[in-house]
Amino acid sequence: MKRAIAILIFALLAVDAAAADTYRFGSQVISTGDSEGRLRQVAGKPDRETPIEARHGGLEGYRLEYYQRGKSIQIEVVDGRVRSITQIES
């Protein structure tokens, strides 16, 4: 019985760790793994776009920043896919 409970807890933790970051723009949701095209279609033109420099100086991707209702939403796009979504309260 203890083993079954331990397995269940481990499975729930693994599912939570695999959950994608998401942010809602109006009635549509953007998640990590979405394409840059979908992001721009749903969210529109970013308020700020900053290049992300790779470790050895090349271009790795972009950080797109959207300002909404007193928040800054920073979305990193690498290889044409959303890598991370960070919400910063102002």
Contacts in CASP RR format, 6 or more apart in sequence:
PFRMAT RR
TARGET T0000
AUTHOR 0000-0000-0000
METHOD contacts of the structure
MODEL  1
MKRAIAILIFALLAVDAAAADTYRFGSQVISTGDSEGRLRQVAGKPDRET
PIEARHGGLEGYRLEYYQRGKSIQIEVVDGRVRSITQIES
20 31 0 8 1.000
20 32 0 8 1.000
20 33 0 8 1.000
21 31 0 8 1.000
21 32 0 8 1.000
21 84 0 8 1.000
21 85 0 8 1.000
21 86 0 8 1.000
22 29 0 8 1.000
22 30 0 8 1.000
22 31 0 8 1.000
22 32 0 8 1.000
22 85 0 8 1.000
23 29 0 8 1.000
23 30 0 8 1.000
23 73 0 8 1.000
23 75 0 8 1.000
23 85 0 8 1.000
23 87 0 8 1.000
24 30 0 8 1.000
25 42 0 8 1.000
25 43 0 8 1.000
25 44 0 8 1.000
25 66 0 8 1.000
25 68 0 8 1.000
28 42 0 8 1.000
30 38 0 8 1.000
30 39 0 8 1.000
30 42 0 8 1.000
30 43 0 8 1.000
30 75 0 8 1.000
30 82 0 8 1.000
30 85 0 8 1.000
31 82 0 8 1.000
31 85 0 8 1.000
32 81 0 8 1.000
32 82 0 8 1.000
32 83 0 8 1.000
32 84 0 8 1.000
32 85 0 8 1.000
33 81 0 8 1.000
33 82 0 8 1.000
33 83 0 8 1.000
34 81 0 8 1.000
34 82 0 8 1.000
35 80 0 8 1.000
35 81 0 8 1.000
35 82 0 8 1.000
36 77 0 8 1.000
36 80 0 8 1.000
36 81 0 8 1.000
36 82 0 8 1.000
37 80 0 8 1.000
39 64 0 8 1.000
39 75 0 8 1.000
39 77 0 8 1.000
39 82 0 8 1.000
43 64 0 8 1.000
43 66 0 8 1.000
43 75 0 8 1.000
46 64 0 8 1.000
46 65 0 8 1.000
46 66 0 8 1.000
46 75 0 8 1.000
47 65 0 8 1.000
47 66 0 8 1.000
47 67 0 8 1.000
48 64 0 8 1.000
48 65 0 8 1.000
49 62 0 8 1.000
49 63 0 8 1.000
49 64 0 8 1.000
49 65 0 8 1.000
50 62 0 8 1.000
50 63 0 8 1.000
50 65 0 8 1.000
51 59 0 8 1.000
51 61 0 8 1.000
51 62 0 8 1.000
51 63 0 8 1.000
52 59 0 8 1.000
52 60 0 8 1.000
52 61 0 8 1.000
52 62 0 8 1.000
52 63 0 8 1.000
52 76 0 8 1.000
52 78 0 8 1.000
53 59 0 8 1.000
53 60 0 8 1.000
54 60 0 8 1.000
60 78 0 8 1.000
61 76 0 8 1.000
61 77 0 8 1.000
61 78 0 8 1.000
61 79 0 8 1.000
61 80 0 8 1.000
62 76 0 8 1.000
62 77 0 8 1.000
63 74 0 8 1.000
63 75 0 8 1.000
63 76 0 8 1.000
63 77 0 8 1.000
64 74 0 8 1.000
64 75 0 8 1.000
64 76 0 8 1.000
64 77 0 8 1.000
65 72 0 8 1.000
65 73 0 8 1.000
65 74 0 8 1.000
65 75 0 8 1.000
66 72 0 8 1.000
66 73 0 8 1.000
66 75 0 8 1.000
67 73 0 8 1.000
70 89 0 8 1.000
70 90 0 8 1.000
71 87 0 8 1.000
71 88 0 8 1.000
71 89 0 8 1.000
71 90 0 8 1.000
72 87 0 8 1.000
72 88 0 8 1.000
72 90 0 8 1.000
73 85 0 8 1.000
73 86 0 8 1.000
73 87 0 8 1.000
73 88 0 8 1.000
74 85 0 8 1.000
74 86 0 8 1.000
74 87 0 8 1.000
74 88 0 8 1.000
75 82 0 8 1.000
75 84 0 8 1.000
75 85 0 8 1.000
75 86 0 8 1.000
76 82 0 8 1.000
76 83 0 8 1.000
76 84 0 8 1.000
76 85 0 8 1.000
76 86 0 8 1.000
77 83 0 8 1.000
END
